[in-house]
Amino acid sequence: MKCGDSLKKALSATAAAAGVLTLMSFALKGLGMLFRVYLSDRMGSAGLGLYQLVMSVYSAFAAFATAGFTTAVSRLAAERLGDPNQKRGESGALRVLYLSSFLAVCMGCCAGGVLYGGARFFAKSLILDFRASAALRILAISMPFMSLSSCLKGYFTAIGQIYKPTLASLFEQCAKIAIIVYTFETVCKNVKSPTALCTAVVAGLTAGEALSYAFLFVLFLFFSGRRGFEKLQESRLSALKGIAGVTAPIAASAYITNLLHGAESVLIPRQFAAFGGGREKALADFGIIRGMTIPMLFFPYAFLGALLSIQVPAVSRLNTVEDKSARNRLIGRIMGISAAFSVVTGVVFFVFAREISLAVYGTDECVFSTRVLALVTPFMYMETMSDGLLKSIGEQNRTLLYGVLNSAFRIAAMFVYIPHSGSRGYLWLLLASNTLSFALCFFRLKRVAELRLDARLHIACPLMFSALGALAASPLRHFALPAAVKALLCVAVCAGACLLFYMPVLRSRRE
């Protein structure tokens, strides 16, 4: 009886955590989308394209500062906390945090130093605008703060306080938006130069990163419930080797894939320009796809991202047990939810692409790109979930290989295909590469975790019921309503009708 009560309490606590984290994730994504709308309106699609280029160079260096630390700290600290001696487990988790923070800040300072010193070269040779060097130098300052934040986020995830990293991200987003909007409306009120506006944006981003770390550090210092150290048998050198053993493959994966992604992002506008239309149009097309469409498509992923964050420590702990059946069942449930949710999301974006685009951006520039990429949205979501789960069970070497293969495929295709097809060809290339990446990650997870998805329950039923919901919501498209209201009603009716049919089927299968 007591066991049953404790299980119910654990489940209700998990459900409550999932609910709170999902709401916070949606708030975070919502703020991000509103900010993206503000930037697209203030900077235009060409300015947004330049901003994406600057961020692509920055991301390659940010990978050196942060890659692997959140996952490594989360996984290794969770394993230490599984020790029967609670105090020893907590001491081991704190040691993982401190040693990881030391390594991370060293990496952050190195990455920031190289970016700061080479800013003019990177701006001139990669972005093709030497004036963007100021933006890169400002972003370089944020590297140590990012690296330290990544360790604290991993620690909070391991101890089950997952809401704290999300709360810090929410605080960071609010701070960045407030600083950037204030700068735009005062200092840059009459500024039209995309380069100057981009510099103002990255100054806000850097300030946000510093404030986010300060916020996380305060939470750790005063509200993490830490206890005193217990003497550990494991030496610091051994602990460092363990951290490096987990971090190195994930970091290598992130380094290589981010460098390849950075190269890809730099190449895209050049290849678009080779197709015709000049650099301004190339930047505008790049901004529409990477700056508007993809962030909008990933907005609903907040739900799955929250689910993954909550379950990763549990998966890591179950992975240390010899009998993997409980781990495999948990992975199966996570992927089943992911499949159903992502299929419904893909249908909604495909059918109501125009209504959603007009509601979000006030323009139909990204309708075509939204419809094309909606076809592969389920694969994008499930590939991201599979990648995260593979890393949580020690399969980071495979994710490295898959990331490199996929990026190499995209870059090779970009040289051969994009100069003859332009932005539309790039959309079809994204469809092909995301399908490839999904297949590699999903089938690896299927093999190592003995994953069995019920195609009828998790794919066919959501697809059919969401299509019926979209059919029921279609008449609303012809009503004379504000764009935001129309899009909201269409999505609500479609999702509501899908749930109405799907939940009884799901309930009957569980029984």
C-alpha positions as CSV (number, residue, x, y, z in Angstrom):
1,M,0.0,0.0,0.0
2,K,2.8,2.3,1.0
3,C,4.7,1.4,-2.2
4,G,1.5,2.2,-4.3
5,D,1.1,5.6,-2.5
6,S,4.7,6.5,-3.1
7,L,4.4,5.6,-6.8
8,K,1.3,7.7,-7.1
9,K,3.1,10.6,-5.4
10,A,6.1,10.2,-7.8
11,L,3.8,10.1,-10.8
12,S,1.8,13.2,-9.7
13,A,5.1,15.0,-9.0
14,T,6.4,14.2,-12.4
15,A,3.1,15.2,-14.0
16,A,3.1,18.5,-12.1
17,A,6.8,19.1,-13.1
18,A,5.9,18.3,-16.7
19,G,2.9,20.8,-16.6
20,V,4.9,23.6,-15.1
21,L,7.9,23.1,-17.4
22,T,5.7,22.9,-20.5
23,L,4.0,26.1,-19.6
24,M,7.3,27.8,-19.0
25,S,8.7,26.4,-22.2
26,F,5.7,27.7,-24.2
27,A,6.1,31.1,-22.5
28,L,9.8,31.0,-23.5
29,K,9.0,30.0,-27.1
30,G,6.2,32.5,-27.3
31,L,8.5,35.4,-26.2
32,G,11.1,34.2,-28.7
33,M,8.5,34.2,-31.5
34,L,7.2,37.7,-30.6
35,F,10.8,38.9,-30.6
36,R,11.4,37.2,-33.9
37,V,8.3,39.0,-35.3
38,Y,9.6,42.3,-33.9
39,L,13.1,41.8,-35.5
40,S,11.7,40.8,-38.9
41,D,9.5,44.0,-38.8
42,R,12.3,46.3,-37.7
43,M,15.2,44.8,-39.7
44,G,13.4,43.3,-42.7
45,S,14.1,39.9,-44.2
46,A,17.5,41.0,-45.5
47,G,18.6,42.3,-42.1
48,L,17.3,39.1,-40.5
49,G,19.4,37.2,-43.0
50,L,22.5,39.1,-42.0
51,Y,21.7,38.5,-38.3
52,Q,21.4,34.8,-39.1
53,L,24.8,34.8,-40.8
54,V,26.5,36.5,-37.8
55,M,24.8,34.0,-35.5
56,S,26.0,31.1,-37.6
57,V,29.6,32.2,-37.1
58,Y,28.9,32.8,-33.4
59,S,27.3,29.3,-33.0
60,A,30.4,27.6,-34.3
61,F,32.4,29.2,-31.5
62,A,29.7,28.8,-28.9
63,A,29.9,25.0,-29.5
64,F,33.5,25.1,-28.3
65,A,32.4,27.0,-25.2
66,T,29.4,24.8,-24.2
67,A,29.2,21.6,-26.1
68,G,28.8,18.5,-24.1
69,F,28.8,20.1,-20.6
70,T,25.1,20.2,-20.0
71,T,24.7,16.5,-21.1
72,A,27.8,15.4,-19.3
73,V,27.0,17.0,-16.0
74,S,23.4,15.9,-16.2
75,R,24.3,12.3,-16.9
76,L,27.3,11.9,-14.6
77,A,25.7,13.8,-11.7
78,A,22.5,11.7,-12.1
79,E,24.7,8.5,-11.9
80,R,26.4,9.7,-8.7
81,L,23.0,10.6,-7.1
82,G,22.0,6.9,-7.6
83,D,24.5,6.0,-4.9
84,P,22.7,4.3,-1.9
85,N,24.6,6.6,0.4
86,Q,22.7,9.9,-0.2
87,K,25.3,12.2,1.2
88,R,28.1,10.6,-0.8
89,G,26.0,10.8,-4.0
90,E,25.3,14.5,-3.5
91,S,29.0,15.1,-2.9
92,G,29.9,13.2,-6.0
93,A,27.4,15.2,-8.0
94,L,28.8,18.5,-6.7
95,R,32.3,17.4,-7.6
96,V,31.2,16.7,-11.2
97,L,29.7,20.2,-11.3
98,Y,32.8,22.0,-10.0
99,L,35.3,20.1,-12.2
100,S,33.1,20.5,-15.2
101,S,32.8,24.3,-14.5
102,F,36.6,24.6,-14.4
103,L,36.9,22.8,-17.8
104,A,34.0,24.8,-19.3
105,V,35.3,28.2,-18.3
106,C,38.7,27.4,-19.8
107,M,37.0,26.4,-23.1
108,G,34.8,29.5,-23.0
109,C,37.7,31.8,-22.5
110,C,39.6,30.1,-25.4
111,A,36.6,30.3,-27.8
112,G,35.9,33.9,-26.8
113,G,39.5,34.9,-27.3
114,V,39.8,33.4,-30.7
115,L,36.5,35.0,-31.9
116,Y,37.4,38.4,-30.5
117,G,40.9,38.4,-32.0
118,G,39.8,37.0,-35.4
119,A,36.5,39.0,-35.6
120,R,37.6,41.2,-38.5
121,F,38.9,38.2,-40.5
122,F,35.7,36.2,-40.0
123,A,33.5,39.2,-40.8
124,K,35.4,39.9,-44.0
125,S,35.9,36.4,-45.3
126,L,32.7,34.6,-44.1
127,I,30.0,37.3,-43.7
128,L,31.4,39.5,-46.5
129,D,30.9,42.6,-44.4
130,F,33.9,43.8,-42.3
131,R,31.5,46.1,-40.3
132,A,30.0,42.9,-38.7
133,S,33.3,42.5,-36.8
134,A,32.0,44.7,-34.0
135,A,29.0,42.3,-33.5
136,L,31.3,39.3,-33.4
137,R,33.6,41.0,-30.8
138,I,30.6,41.8,-28.6
139,L,29.4,38.2,-28.8
140,A,32.8,36.9,-27.9
141,I,32.4,38.3,-24.4
142,S,29.4,36.0,-23.7
143,M,31.4,32.8,-24.2
144,P,32.6,32.2,-20.5
145,F,29.1,33.0,-19.2
146,M,27.5,30.5,-21.6
147,S,30.0,27.7,-20.7
148,L,29.4,28.2,-16.9
149,S,25.6,28.3,-17.4
150,S,25.7,25.0,-19.4
151,C,27.2,23.2,-16.3
152,L,24.7,24.7,-13.9
153,K,21.8,23.7,-16.2
154,G,23.1,20.1,-16.3
155,Y,23.4,20.0,-12.5
156,F,19.9,21.3,-11.9
157,T,18.5,18.7,-14.4
158,A,20.3,15.9,-12.6
159,I,18.9,16.8,-9.1
160,G,15.4,17.1,-10.5
161,Q,15.1,20.9,-10.4
162,I,14.5,21.2,-14.1
163,Y,12.4,24.3,-13.8
164,K,15.4,26.3,-12.7
165,P,17.2,26.2,-16.1
166,T,13.9,27.0,-17.9
167,L,13.3,29.9,-15.4
168,A,16.8,31.2,-16.1
169,S,16.1,31.0,-19.9
170,L,12.9,32.8,-19.4
171,F,14.6,35.5,-17.4
172,E,17.4,35.7,-20.0
173,Q,14.9,36.0,-22.8
174,C,13.0,38.8,-21.0
175,A,16.2,40.7,-20.3
176,K,17.5,40.4,-23.9
177,I,14.2,41.5,-25.4
178,A,13.9,44.5,-23.0
179,I,17.5,45.6,-23.6
180,I,17.2,45.3,-27.4
181,V,13.8,46.9,-27.7
182,Y,14.9,49.8,-25.5
183,T,18.0,50.2,-27.7
184,F,16.0,50.1,-30.9
185,E,13.5,52.6,-29.7
186,T,16.0,55.1,-28.2
187,V,19.6,54.9,-29.5
188,C,18.7,53.3,-32.8
189,K,15.3,54.9,-33.4
190,N,16.3,56.3,-36.8
191,V,18.9,53.8,-37.7
192,K,18.2,51.8,-40.9
193,S,21.6,50.1,-41.5
194,P,21.2,46.3,-41.1
195,T,24.8,46.1,-39.7
196,A,24.2,48.7,-37.0
197,L,20.9,47.1,-36.0
198,C,22.6,43.7,-35.9
199,T,25.2,45.1,-33.5
200,A,22.5,46.4,-31.3
201,V,20.8,43.0,-31.2
202,V,24.0,41.1,-30.2
203,A,24.8,43.6,-27.5
204,G,21.4,42.7,-25.9
205,L,22.2,38.9,-26.4
206,T,25.5,39.2,-24.6
207,A,24.0,41.1,-21.7
208,G,21.3,38.5,-21.5
209,E,23.8,35.7,-21.3
210,A,25.7,37.4,-18.4
211,L,22.4,38.1,-16.5
212,S,21.3,34.5,-17.1
213,Y,24.5,33.1,-15.5
214,A,24.2,35.5,-12.6
215,F,20.6,34.3,-12.1
216,L,21.5,30.6,-12.2
217,F,24.4,31.2,-9.8
218,V,22.1,32.8,-7.3
219,L,19.7,29.9,-7.6
220,F,22.6,27.5,-7.0
221,L,24.1,29.4,-4.1
222,F,20.9,30.0,-2.1
223,F,18.2,27.6,-3.3
224,S,19.7,24.3,-4.5
225,G,19.5,22.6,-1.1
226,R,23.2,21.6,-1.0
227,R,24.7,19.7,1.9
228,G,28.2,19.3,3.2
229,F,30.9,17.3,1.4
230,E,31.7,13.7,2.2
231,K,35.1,12.4,1.5
232,L,35.1,10.5,-1.8
233,Q,37.2,7.5,-2.8
234,E,37.1,8.7,-6.4
235,S,40.1,11.0,-7.1
236,R,39.7,14.3,-8.9
237,L,41.8,13.0,-11.8
238,S,39.5,10.0,-12.2
239,A,36.5,12.3,-12.0
240,L,38.0,14.6,-14.7
241,K,38.7,11.6,-16.9
242,G,35.1,10.5,-16.5
243,I,33.8,14.0,-17.4
244,A,36.2,14.2,-20.4
245,G,35.1,10.7,-21.5
246,V,31.5,11.8,-21.8
247,T,32.1,15.4,-22.8
248,A,34.7,14.8,-25.6
249,P,32.5,12.8,-28.0
250,I,29.6,15.1,-27.5
251,A,31.8,18.1,-27.8
252,A,33.5,16.7,-30.9
253,S,30.1,16.1,-32.4
254,A,29.0,19.6,-31.6
255,Y,32.3,21.1,-32.9
256,I,32.2,19.3,-36.2
257,T,28.5,19.7,-36.8
258,N,28.5,23.4,-35.8
259,L,31.5,24.1,-38.0
260,L,29.8,22.3,-40.9
261,H,26.5,24.1,-40.1
262,G,28.4,27.4,-40.0
263,A,30.0,26.6,-43.4
264,E,26.6,25.7,-44.7
265,S,25.0,28.9,-43.4
266,V,27.8,31.0,-45.0
267,L,27.5,29.1,-48.3
268,I,23.7,29.4,-48.6
269,P,23.4,33.1,-49.5
270,R,26.4,32.8,-51.9
271,Q,24.7,29.8,-53.6
272,F,21.4,31.6,-53.7
273,A,23.1,34.6,-55.3
274,A,24.7,32.3,-57.9
275,F,21.2,31.2,-58.9
276,G,20.3,34.9,-59.5
277,G,19.0,38.0,-57.8
278,G,22.1,39.4,-56.1
279,R,23.2,39.4,-52.4
280,E,20.2,41.4,-51.0
281,K,17.7,38.9,-52.4
282,A,19.9,36.0,-51.2
283,L,20.0,37.4,-47.7
284,A,16.2,37.9,-47.8
285,D,15.6,34.3,-48.9
286,F,18.0,33.1,-46.3
287,G,16.2,35.2,-43.6
288,I,12.8,33.8,-44.6
289,I,13.8,30.2,-44.4
290,R,16.3,30.2,-41.4
291,G,15.1,33.3,-39.6
292,M,11.3,33.0,-40.0
293,T,10.1,29.6,-41.1
294,I,12.2,27.2,-39.1
295,P,11.8,29.1,-35.7
296,M,8.0,29.1,-36.3
297,L,7.9,25.3,-37.1
298,F,9.9,24.6,-34.0
299,F,7.7,26.6,-31.7
300,P,5.4,23.7,-30.7
301,Y,8.5,21.6,-29.9
302,A,8.5,23.3,-26.5
303,F,6.2,20.5,-25.3
304,L,8.5,17.7,-26.4
305,G,11.6,19.6,-25.2
306,A,10.1,19.8,-21.7
307,L,9.3,16.1,-21.8
308,L,12.8,15.2,-22.8
309,S,14.4,17.5,-20.1
310,I,12.3,15.8,-17.4
311,Q,12.9,12.3,-18.5
312,V,16.6,12.4,-19.4
313,P,17.9,11.9,-15.8
314,A,15.5,9.0,-15.3
315,V,16.7,7.4,-18.6
316,S,20.4,7.9,-17.5
317,R,19.7,6.3,-14.1
318,L,17.9,3.3,-15.6
319,N,20.8,3.0,-18.1
320,T,23.1,2.1,-15.2
321,V,21.0,-0.9,-14.2
322,E,21.9,-4.2,-15.7
323,D,18.3,-5.0,-16.7
324,K,17.5,-2.5,-19.5
325,S,13.8,-3.3,-19.8
326,A,12.5,-0.4,-17.6
327,R,14.8,2.0,-19.6
328,N,13.5,0.6,-22.9
329,R,9.8,1.0,-21.8
330,L,10.4,4.6,-20.8
331,I,12.1,5.4,-24.1
332,G,9.2,3.7,-25.9
333,R,6.6,5.9,-24.1
334,I,8.6,9.0,-24.8
335,M,8.9,8.2,-28.6
336,G,5.3,7.2,-28.8
337,I,4.2,10.6,-27.4
338,S,6.7,12.3,-29.7
339,A,5.4,10.6,-32.8
340,A,1.8,11.4,-32.2
341,F,2.4,15.0,-31.3
342,S,4.8,15.6,-34.2
343,V,2.4,14.1,-36.8
344,V,-0.5,16.4,-35.6
345,T,1.9,19.4,-35.7
346,G,3.0,18.7,-39.2
347,V,-0.6,18.5,-40.4
348,V,-1.6,21.8,-38.7
349,F,1.4,23.6,-40.3
350,F,0.8,22.1,-43.7
351,V,-2.9,22.9,-43.9
352,F,-2.9,26.3,-42.1
353,A,0.5,27.6,-43.3
354,R,-1.0,30.8,-44.7
355,E,-3.2,31.6,-41.7
356,I,-0.3,31.0,-39.2
357,S,2.2,33.0,-41.3
358,L,-0.1,36.0,-41.5
359,A,-0.9,35.8,-37.8
360,V,2.8,35.5,-36.8
361,Y,4.6,37.7,-39.3
362,G,1.8,39.7,-41.0
363,T,3.1,38.5,-44.4
364,D,2.7,35.4,-46.6
365,E,6.4,35.4,-47.6
366,C,7.1,32.1,-45.7
367,V,3.9,30.2,-46.7
368,F,5.6,28.0,-49.4
369,S,8.6,27.2,-47.2
370,T,6.3,26.4,-44.3
371,R,4.3,24.0,-46.3
372,V,7.4,22.2,-47.7
373,L,9.1,21.9,-44.3
374,A,5.8,20.9,-42.6
375,L,6.1,17.6,-44.6
376,V,9.3,16.8,-42.7
377,T,8.3,18.4,-39.3
378,P,7.5,15.0,-37.7
379,F,11.0,13.8,-38.8
380,M,12.7,16.9,-37.4
381,Y,10.9,16.6,-34.0
382,M,11.5,12.8,-33.7
383,E,15.2,13.1,-34.8
384,T,15.8,15.7,-32.1
385,M,14.2,13.5,-29.5
386,S,16.1,10.4,-30.7
387,D,19.4,12.3,-30.7
388,G,18.8,13.5,-27.1
389,L,17.8,10.0,-25.9
390,L,20.8,8.4,-27.6
391,K,23.2,10.8,-25.8
392,S,21.5,10.0,-22.5
393,I,22.4,6.3,-22.9
394,G,26.0,6.7,-24.0
395,E,25.5,6.7,-27.8
396,Q,27.1,10.1,-28.4
397,N,29.7,8.6,-30.8
398,R,26.9,7.5,-33.1
399,T,25.3,11.0,-33.0
400,L,28.7,12.4,-33.9
401,L,28.9,10.2,-36.9
402,Y,25.3,10.9,-38.0
403,G,25.7,14.6,-37.6
404,V,28.9,14.7,-39.7
405,L,27.3,12.5,-42.5
406,N,24.2,14.7,-42.7
407,S,26.1,18.0,-42.8
408,A,28.6,16.6,-45.4
409,F,25.6,15.5,-47.5
410,R,24.0,19.0,-47.3
411,I,27.2,20.9,-48.1
412,A,28.0,18.6,-51.1
413,A,24.4,19.0,-52.4
414,M,24.7,22.7,-51.9
415,F,27.6,23.0,-54.4
416,V,25.9,20.8,-57.0
417,Y,22.2,21.5,-56.6
418,I,21.5,25.0,-55.1
419,P,23.1,27.2,-57.9
420,H,20.7,25.6,-60.3
421,S,17.6,25.7,-58.1
422,G,17.9,28.6,-55.6
423,S,15.9,28.8,-52.4
424,R,13.3,26.3,-53.5
425,G,15.9,23.7,-54.1
426,Y,17.3,24.4,-50.6
427,L,13.9,23.6,-49.1
428,W,13.8,20.3,-50.9
429,L,17.4,19.6,-49.7
430,L,16.3,20.3,-46.1
431,L,13.5,17.8,-46.6
432,A,15.9,15.1,-47.8
433,S,18.6,15.8,-45.2
434,N,16.2,15.8,-42.3
435,T,14.7,12.6,-43.5
436,L,18.1,11.0,-43.6
437,S,19.1,12.3,-40.1
438,F,15.8,11.0,-38.7
439,A,16.3,7.6,-40.2
440,L,19.9,7.3,-38.9
441,C,19.0,8.3,-35.3
442,F,15.7,6.6,-35.0
443,F,16.8,3.2,-36.3
444,R,19.8,3.3,-34.1
445,L,17.6,4.0,-31.1
446,K,15.2,1.3,-32.2
447,R,18.1,-1.2,-32.2
448,V,19.8,-0.3,-28.9
449,A,16.6,0.3,-27.0
450,E,14.5,-2.4,-28.6
451,L,12.1,0.4,-29.6
452,R,8.7,-0.7,-30.8
453,L,6.3,1.9,-32.1
454,D,2.7,1.1,-32.8
455,A,2.4,2.6,-36.3
456,R,-1.4,2.5,-36.2
457,L,-1.7,4.1,-32.7
458,H,1.1,6.6,-32.9
459,I,1.2,7.6,-36.6
460,A,-1.9,6.5,-38.6
461,C,-4.5,7.5,-36.0
462,P,-3.0,11.0,-35.3
463,L,-2.7,11.5,-39.0
464,M,-6.2,10.6,-39.8
465,F,-7.8,12.4,-36.8
466,S,-5.8,15.6,-37.4
467,A,-6.8,15.5,-41.1
468,L,-10.4,15.3,-40.0
469,G,-9.8,18.1,-37.6
470,A,-8.3,20.2,-40.3
471,L,-11.3,19.5,-42.5
472,A,-13.6,20.6,-39.7
473,A,-11.6,23.8,-39.2
474,S,-11.3,24.7,-42.9
475,P,-14.5,26.8,-43.1
476,L,-13.1,29.2,-40.6
477,R,-10.5,30.2,-43.1
478,H,-13.1,32.1,-45.1
479,F,-14.4,34.2,-42.1
480,A,-13.6,37.9,-42.0
481,L,-11.6,37.8,-38.7
482,P,-8.3,39.2,-37.6
483,A,-5.4,37.0,-38.8
484,A,-4.3,36.0,-35.2
485,V,-7.9,35.1,-34.2
486,K,-8.4,33.1,-37.4
487,A,-5.2,31.2,-37.0
488,L,-5.9,30.5,-33.3
489,L,-9.4,29.2,-34.1
490,C,-8.2,27.0,-36.9
491,V,-5.5,25.4,-34.8
492,A,-7.7,25.0,-31.8
493,V,-10.6,23.4,-33.7
494,C,-8.1,21.1,-35.6
495,A,-6.3,20.0,-32.4
496,G,-9.5,19.8,-30.4
497,A,-11.2,17.5,-33.0
498,C,-8.1,15.4,-33.2
499,L,-8.0,14.9,-29.4
500,L,-11.7,14.2,-29.3
501,F,-11.3,11.2,-31.5
502,Y,-7.8,10.1,-30.5
503,M,-8.1,10.0,-26.7
504,P,-10.7,7.3,-26.6
505,V,-8.6,5.2,-28.9
506,L,-5.5,5.7,-26.7
507,R,-7.5,4.9,-23.6
508,S,-8.9,1.7,-25.0
509,R,-5.4,0.5,-26.1
510,R,-4.1,1.1,-22.5
511,E,-6.9,-0.9,-21.1
